[in-house]
Amino acid sequence: MSKVKPWQFGNTTVRSPFRLREGLIAIKDEDLEGKLNGRENEIIFCQALNKRGVMNWNGSDSSYSAGRKWRSAMRQLGFLQEIEPKNYVITSLGKNLIKHDSVQAWNECFLRSFVAYQTPSIFEKNDNFNPFSPFRFVLEIITSLGDKESQYLTPLEIGVIVQYRSYDDTIQTVTNYILELRQNRDTSTNKRNFDRELKERVAEKYGGEPGTINDYSDANIRYLKATGIFESKGRSIVISPSKVELVNEILEEEFEILEGDEYVKRLTSGGRLPYDNASKSKKLLENDVELLRSLGGDIDLLSLDISDETSVSIARRDIENSIIQINEEKYATQQSAQMEEILEYMNMVENYSRLKRTQKTTLSSGKQISLPYLEGPAYFEWIIWRFFLAVNSLVIKPWEARKFKIDQDFLPVGTAPGRGSDMIFEFEDFLLVVEVTLTNSSRQEAAEGEPVRRHVAQYAAKYAGTDKAVFGLFMAVSVDTNTANTFRFGEWYNSEDEKTVLNILPITLGDFKLLAEAVQNTPNDLLKHFKSFFYECRAAANLDAPKWKETISQKATGLASRINP
């Protein structure tokens, strides 16, 4: 059999779909529209992406093709358009993705892309399939898999079946393949061997390597989740409960295969959604209200202003945001029972810079977790946020404590913006301003010295005259001595030359992890010791920077030993 290339959203070079937004911003800010074709321009594009930390580019002549891969993914999904030969500009859909600042708005941009997207098309050739909508194909498969408990897809099922199929097979045929796979796997005595051997057979049948199956499957799952329609359930994906009615409405509409300019127009402007229909939008709003009530939210549909299409849209977004916040509060209460996972992620972040690849591990429960390559900085912020949620004593909401964004699975979709602190944790009697970085060497002091002090000073000024102490916690895998020296003095002058004395403590992730491990069974116990630990470390700031770093480490080790002898 000739080689069969699986269909895919985006490409395996750009596995994290929300990074496409960062790439579009790079194109806009660096004035690269119309300048994305040819070796020299592609190198400039790679440099722009590298400068923003969007991708890791080594600068070699052989690697500039990565710019083409990024351009191709943006064009394939309708965010870039070739308006004349070799002249690419950001589309209206791409501009919408750039201008909005919420994950929910980004989800809608990807959803509009996916409901319009077809493959093969004028942008991508694939002789193995007649043109079809892979997004609808996945939706129809997952909703045809029996009862609610069966309506999921695993990475293996997507990898060896779904991404090699289309409507050239009937939906029933594909679901039968999946159900047969599940039955065979359930009765296998060694599931790891079963999975490996199955991928080897599929790779031999269609051509390629078994690992490629995983790469395509992983990327397809990430892109599907970027629509906000899907969420994780274990290692599988399911349709989010809040999106079930939306999916039903999407599937009621027929999908029309278009060619040439008609397809380009539909894709680059974004496909129509049921929200665009006034009566359907109200129906979806009513469904969201019922879901909010089922989660314990208190709302009266009659109290909402739904007098016109705009007000319905605003009400729907407000309801969706309330649902998200209820789920996030529930997530926060679960973190004290997730300390094994939190500590394993700390281990992976600690090794991130050294390994330079996606890290995976399996917990004692059998759950597999991973830290994706290039997402170490975001996961560093995220896992420290999760730890302080586990302490379970915040007097603010969990979303008020983080400055970075999360998706429907509560995973980070980027780092906190540079204009403020990474995280703020407010407790009954003190406020903790937290900054984390994977930067090391002398670059660390240059990048973090001034911003960290400025951010802590802003909160110190805000709480001046109150009984609430303000602390700054700077955390890195390795604290550079010059960074420690900057924080040792702990002073900041405002625009009126008034001096503020700052309590900033630089600590390595390894030393902080010792404290987290010591309170693993009862995270809240950290608060019994944290303030005294902080003051003891600050009291030693009169030592030279190398000795101060050593003292902080010793005090962390000593405290961990006292908490958990």
C-alpha positions in Angstrom: 0.0 0.0 0.0 1.3 3.5 -0.8 2.1 5.8 2.0 -0.9 7.5 3.6 -0.4 10.9 5.3 -2.7 11.5 8.1 -4.7 14.7 8.1 -3.8 17.3 10.7 -4.6 20.7 12.0 -1.7 23.1 11.9 1.6 21.1 11.8 3.8 19.3 14.2 6.4 22.1 14.2 3.8 24.4 15.8 2.2 22.0 18.3 0.9 24.7 20.7 -1.9 26.5 18.8 -2.0 29.6 20.9 1.6 30.2 20.0 0.2 31.1 16.5 -1.3 34.2 18.1 2.2 35.2 19.4 3.6 34.6 16.0 0.9 36.9 14.4 1.8 39.5 17.0 5.4 39.2 16.0 4.5 39.7 12.3 2.5 42.8 13.2 5.0 44.4 15.6 8.0 43.7 13.4 6.3 45.0 10.3 6.7 41.6 8.5 3.4 41.6 6.5 4.3 41.2 2.9 7.8 40.1 3.9 7.5 36.5 4.9 8.7 34.7 1.7 12.2 33.8 0.7 15.2 32.7 2.7 16.2 36.2 4.0 12.7 37.1 5.2 12.2 33.6 6.7 15.4 34.1 8.7 14.1 37.5 9.9 10.8 35.9 10.9 12.6 33.1 12.8 14.6 35.8 14.6 11.4 37.7 15.6 9.9 34.5 16.9 13.0 33.6 18.8 13.3 37.1 20.3 9.8 36.7 21.8 10.5 33.2 23.1 7.9 31.8 20.8 10.3 29.2 19.4 13.9 28.2 20.0 15.8 29.0 16.9 19.5 28.2 16.8 20.3 30.6 14.0 21.7 28.1 11.5 21.1 28.4 7.8 19.6 24.9 7.8 16.9 25.8 10.4 15.2 28.8 8.8 12.6 26.6 7.2 10.8 26.7 10.6 9.6 30.1 9.5 7.9 28.5 6.5 6.2 26.0 8.8 4.8 28.8 11.0 3.6 30.7 7.9 2.0 27.5 6.6 0.1 26.8 9.8 -1.2 30.4 10.0 -2.3 30.2 6.3 -3.9 26.8 6.6 -6.1 28.0 9.5 -7.1 31.3 7.9 -4.9 33.7 10.0 -2.7 34.6 7.1 -3.6 35.1 3.4 -1.6 35.4 0.2 -3.1 38.4 -1.4 -0.7 38.2 -4.4 2.1 35.9 -5.2 4.5 35.5 -2.2 2.8 38.4 -0.3 1.2 37.4 2.9 -0.9 39.6 5.2 -2.9 39.0 8.4 -6.5 38.3 7.8 -9.6 39.6 9.6 -9.7 36.3 11.5 -6.0 36.7 12.4 -6.6 40.3 13.5 -9.4 39.2 15.8 -7.1 36.6 17.3 -4.5 39.3 18.0 -6.8 42.0 19.4 -8.7 39.9 22.0 -7.1 39.2 25.3 -9.2 36.4 26.8 -8.8 32.6 26.3 -12.5 32.4 25.5 -12.2 34.9 22.7 -9.1 32.9 21.3 -11.2 29.7 21.5 -13.9 31.4 19.4 -11.3 32.4 16.8 -10.1 28.9 16.5 -13.6 27.5 16.5 -14.5 29.9 13.6 -11.5 28.7 11.8 -12.3 25.0 12.3 -15.9 25.2 11.3 -14.8 26.7 8.0 -11.7 24.5 7.5 -11.6 21.7 5.0 -8.9 19.3 3.8 -7.5 18.8 1.2 -7.7 22.3 -0.1 -5.8 24.8 -2.3 -3.5 25.2 0.7 -2.6 21.6 1.3 -2.7 18.5 -0.9 -3.7 15.1 0.4 -4.6 12.5 -2.3 -5.8 10.1 0.3 -9.1 11.9 1.1 -11.9 13.6 -0.7 -12.4 17.1 0.7 -14.1 17.1 4.1 -14.3 18.9 7.4 -12.1 17.0 9.9 -13.5 19.0 12.8 -17.1 17.9 12.1 -15.8 14.4 11.4 -14.4 14.3 15.0 -17.5 15.7 16.5 -19.7 13.2 14.7 -17.5 10.3 15.7 -17.4 11.2 19.4 -21.1 11.8 19.6 -21.8 8.4 17.9 -19.8 6.3 20.3 -22.8 5.2 22.4 -23.8 6.6 25.8 -22.3 9.6 27.5 -19.6 7.5 29.3 -18.4 6.1 25.9 -18.2 9.5 24.2 -14.5 10.1 24.4 -11.4 9.7 22.2 -8.0 8.6 23.4 -4.7 9.6 21.8 -4.3 6.1 20.6 -7.7 6.0 18.9 -7.0 9.4 17.2 -3.5 8.3 16.3 -4.2 4.9 14.7 -7.8 5.3 13.4 -9.3 8.8 13.3 -6.6 10.8 11.7 -6.2 8.2 8.9 -10.0 8.3 8.1 -12.6 10.6 6.6 -16.1 10.5 5.3 -14.8 8.2 2.7 -15.6 5.7 5.4 -19.0 6.0 7.1 -19.2 7.3 10.7 -20.5 3.9 11.7 -17.6 2.2 10.2 -15.1 4.4 12.1 -16.9 4.1 15.4 -17.0 0.3 15.0 -13.2 0.3 14.5 -12.8 2.4 17.7 -15.2 0.2 19.7 -13.4 -2.9 18.5 -10.0 -1.4 19.5 -11.4 -0.7 23.0 -12.6 -4.2 23.4 -9.3 -5.7 22.3 -7.3 -3.4 24.5 -9.5 -4.1 27.5 -8.9 -7.8 27.2 -5.1 -7.5 26.5 -2.8 -8.6 29.3 -0.2 -6.0 28.6 -1.7 -2.8 27.4 1.7 -1.1 26.9 2.8 -3.8 24.5 -0.7 -3.7 22.9 -0.4 0.0 22.2 3.2 -0.3 20.9 2.5 -3.2 18.6 -0.7 -1.6 17.2 1.2 1.6 16.3 3.9 -0.4 14.7 1.3 -2.3 12.5 -0.4 1.0 11.5 3.0 2.6 10.7 3.9 -0.4 8.5 0.5 -0.3 6.8 0.5 3.4 6.0 4.2 4.2 6.0 6.2 6.3 8.4 7.4 5.7 11.9 5.3 4.8 15.1 6.6 7.9 16.8 5.1 10.0 14.0 1.6 8.7 14.9 2.1 10.1 18.4 3.3 13.4 17.0 0.3 13.9 14.7 -2.2 12.7 17.4 -0.7 15.1 20.0 -0.9 18.1 17.7 -4.4 17.3 16.6 -5.6 17.0 20.2 -4.0 20.3 21.1 -5.6 22.1 18.2 -9.0 20.5 18.9 -8.8 21.8 22.5 -8.0 25.3 21.3 -11.6 25.6 20.1 -12.8 25.4 23.7 -15.2 22.6 22.6 -13.1 19.8 24.1 -11.5 19.2 27.5 -9.4 16.4 28.9 -10.7 13.5 30.9 -7.7 11.5 32.0 -5.7 11.1 28.8 -8.8 11.2 26.6 -10.7 14.2 25.2 -14.4 14.7 25.7 -16.9 17.4 24.6 -17.0 20.0 27.4 -20.4 19.8 29.2 -21.0 23.5 28.6 -20.5 23.0 24.8 -22.8 20.0 24.2 -25.7 22.1 22.9 -23.4 24.2 20.8 -22.0 21.1 19.2 -25.5 19.9 18.5 -26.3 23.1 16.8 -23.1 23.0 14.7 -23.8 19.5 13.5 -27.4 20.5 12.5 -25.8 22.8 9.8 -24.6 21.3 6.6 -21.0 21.7 5.6 -20.4 22.9 2.1 -17.2 22.1 0.3 -15.9 25.2 -1.4 -13.1 25.8 -3.9 -10.7 28.5 -4.8 -11.5 32.1 -3.7 -14.8 31.1 -2.1 -13.0 28.8 0.3 -10.4 31.4 1.0 -13.0 34.0 1.8 -14.9 31.7 4.2 -11.8 30.6 6.0 -10.1 33.9 6.4 -13.2 35.7 7.7 -14.1 32.7 9.9 -17.0 30.4 9.6 -20.4 31.2 11.0 -21.5 29.9 14.4 -24.9 29.3 15.9 -24.2 32.3 18.0 -24.6 34.4 14.9 -28.3 33.4 14.7 -30.4 35.4 17.1 -32.9 32.7 18.0 -30.1 30.0 18.4 -28.0 32.4 20.5 -30.9 32.8 22.9 -31.4 29.1 23.1 -27.7 28.6 23.9 -27.9 31.3 26.5 -30.8 29.5 28.2 -28.7 26.3 28.2 -25.8 28.1 29.8 -28.1 29.5 32.5 -29.3 26.0 33.3 -25.8 24.7 33.5 -24.7 27.6 35.8 -27.6 26.8 38.1 -26.7 23.1 38.1 -23.2 24.2 39.3 -24.7 26.2 42.2 -24.7 29.6 40.5 -27.5 31.9 41.4 -29.0 33.6 38.4 -32.4 34.5 37.0 -32.8 34.4 33.3 -35.5 37.1 33.5 -33.1 39.5 35.1 -30.8 39.4 32.1 -30.9 42.1 29.4 -31.5 40.1 26.2 -33.3 42.8 24.2 -31.0 42.7 21.2 -28.3 40.5 19.6 -25.5 42.5 21.3 -26.9 42.2 24.8 -27.5 38.4 24.3 -23.9 38.0 23.3 -22.7 40.0 26.4 -25.0 38.0 28.7 -23.8 34.7 27.2 -20.1 35.6 27.7 -20.9 36.7 31.3 -22.6 33.4 32.1 -19.8 31.5 30.5 -17.3 33.4 32.6 -19.3 32.6 35.8 -19.2 28.9 34.9 -15.5 29.1 34.3 -14.9 30.8 37.7 -17.1 28.2 39.5 -15.0 25.4 38.0 -11.8 27.2 38.8 -12.8 27.6 42.5 -13.6 23.9 42.6 -10.2 23.2 41.0 -8.5 25.3 43.6 -10.0 23.3 46.5 -8.7 20.1 44.9 -5.1 21.1 44.9 -4.2 20.1 48.5 -4.9 16.5 47.4 -2.7 16.9 44.3 0.7 17.4 46.0 2.3 14.4 44.4 1.6 15.9 41.0 2.6 19.3 42.0 6.0 18.1 43.3 6.6 16.0 40.1 6.0 19.1 38.0 8.4 21.0 40.2 11.0 18.3 39.4 10.3 18.6 35.7 10.6 22.4 35.8 13.9 22.0 37.7 15.3 19.8 34.9 13.7 21.8 32.0 16.7 23.9 30.9 19.0 20.9 31.1 16.9 18.4 29.1 15.5 20.7 26.4 12.7 18.3 25.5 9.2 17.4 26.4 9.3 15.6 29.8 6.8 12.9 30.8 6.3 10.9 34.0 3.7 8.6 35.5 2.3 9.2 39.0 1.6 6.5 41.6 -2.0 6.6 40.5 -1.0 5.7 36.9 -1.8 9.2 35.7 0.6 10.4 33.1 1.7 14.1 33.1 4.0 16.0 30.8 5.8 19.3 30.5 5.8 20.3 26.8 9.0 21.5 25.3 9.2 25.3 25.0 6.5 25.8 27.7 8.8 25.5 30.8 8.4 29.2 31.8 4.6 29.0 31.7 4.6 25.8 33.6 6.9 27.2 36.3 4.4 30.0 37.0 1.5 27.5 36.9 2.9 25.0 39.3 3.9 27.6 41.9 0.3 29.0 41.6 -1.0 25.4 42.1 1.1 25.0 45.2 -0.2 28.1 46.9 -3.7 27.1 46.0 -3.0 23.8 47.8 -2.1 25.9 50.9 -5.8 26.7 50.8 -5.7 30.0 52.8 -6.0 32.7 50.1 -8.4 35.6 50.9 -8.6 36.3 47.2 -10.1 34.3 44.3 -7.7 31.8 42.5 -7.9 33.8 39.2 -6.9 37.0 41.1 -3.7 35.3 42.3 -2.4 34.5 38.8 -1.5 36.9 36.0 -1.1 34.2 33.3 -4.0 32.6 31.4 -5.3 29.1 31.6 -7.4 26.9 29.3 -10.5 24.8 30.1 -8.2 22.1 31.6 -6.6 24.7 33.8 -3.3 24.4 32.0 -1.3 27.5 31.2 -1.5 29.0 27.8 1.4 31.4 28.2 3.3 33.4 30.8 2.2 36.4 32.7 2.6 39.7 30.8 5.8 41.6 31.6 4.0 44.7 32.8 3.2 43.2 36.2 4.1 40.5 38.7 3.7 36.9 37.8 1.5 36.0 40.8 0.0 37.7 43.9 -1.0 35.5 46.9 -2.9 37.4 49.6 -3.3 35.8 53.0 -4.9 37.0 56.2 -1.9 38.8 57.5 0.6 39.1 54.6 0.8 39.5 50.8 3.3 37.6 48.7 4.4 39.0 45.4 5.9 36.1 43.4 8.2 36.2 40.4 9.7 33.1 38.8 12.2 32.7 36.0 14.2 30.1 34.1 16.8 32.7 33.1 20.2 32.2 34.6 23.7 33.7 34.7 24.2 37.5 34.6 21.2 37.8 32.2 19.0 37.0 35.2 19.9 40.2 37.1 19.5 42.3 34.0 16.1 40.9 33.2 14.7 40.6 36.7 16.5 43.0 39.1 14.6 46.1 38.3 11.1 44.7 37.5 10.9 42.5 40.6 11.8 45.4 42.9 9.4 47.7 41.1 6.5 45.2 41.3 7.1 44.6 45.0 7.4 48.3 45.7 4.0 48.9 44.0 2.3 46.6 46.5 4.3 47.9 49.4 3.1 51.4 48.7 -0.5 50.1 48.3 -0.5 48.4 51.7 1.6 51.1 53.5 0.0 52.0 56.8 -1.9 48.7 57.1 -1.1 45.7 59.3 -0.5 43.5 56.2 3.2 42.8 55.5 4.3 42.6 51.9 6.9 40.1 50.8 8.6 39.5 47.5 9.5 35.9 46.6 11.9 35.5 43.6 12.4 32.0 42.5 14.7 30.5 39.9 16.2 27.1 39.2 19.6 28.8 40.0 19.8 32.2 41.6 22.6 34.2 40.1 24.8 35.9 42.8 24.4 39.4 41.2 20.6 38.9 41.3 20.8 38.0 45.0 23.0 41.0 45.6 20.4 43.3 44.0 17.7 42.0 46.3 19.9 42.0 49.3 19.7 45.7 49.6 16.0 45.7 49.1 15.4 49.4 48.4 13.2 51.3 45.9 12.9 55.0 45.2 9.6 56.3 43.7 9.3 59.3 41.4 9.3 61.7 44.4 12.6 60.2 45.6 10.9 58.5 48.6 12.6 55.3 49.7 10.7 52.1 50.3 12.5 49.2 52.1 11.6 46.0 50.4 11.5 42.4 51.8 12.5 40.3 48.8 13.8 36.8 49.2 15.6 35.0 46.3 15.3 31.2 46.6 16.0 28.3 44.3 13.2 26.1 43.1 15.1 23.2 44.7 15.1 24.8 48.2 11.4 25.8 47.8 10.6 22.3 46.8 12.1 21.1 50.1 9.5 23.2 51.9 6.7 21.9 49.7 7.8 18.3 50.3 7.9 18.9 54.0 4.2 20.0 54.0 3.1 17.5 51.3 0.4 15.9 53.5 -0.8 19.2 55.0 0.2 22.1 52.8 -1.5 24.6 55.0 1.2 24.0 57.6 3.5 26.2 55.6 1.8 29.3 56.9 2.7 28.4 60.5 6.4 28.9 59.6 6.5 31.1 56.4 6.7 34.6 57.9 9.4 33.7 60.5 11.4 31.9 57.8 11.2 35.0 55.6 12.3 37.4 58.4 15.1 35.1 59.4 16.4 35.0 55.9 16.1 38.7 55.4 17.9 39.3 58.7 21.0 37.6 57.1 20.9 40.0 54.1 23.8 41.9 55.6 26.1 39.1 54.6 27.8 39.1 51.2 25.6 37.8 48.4 27.3 34.4 48.1 27.0 33.8 51.8 23.4 35.1 51.9 22.4 32.6 49.2 24.1 29.8 51.2 22.3 30.9 54.4 18.9 30.9 52.7 19.5 27.4 51.4 20.6 26.2 54.9 17.5 27.8 56.5 15.2 26.1 54.0 16.8 22.8 54.7 16.6 23.3 58.4 13.0 24.3 58.3 12.0 21.4 56.1 13.7 19.1 58.6 11.9 20.6 61.6 8.5 20.4 59.8 9.0 16.8 58.7 11.7 15.2 60.9 
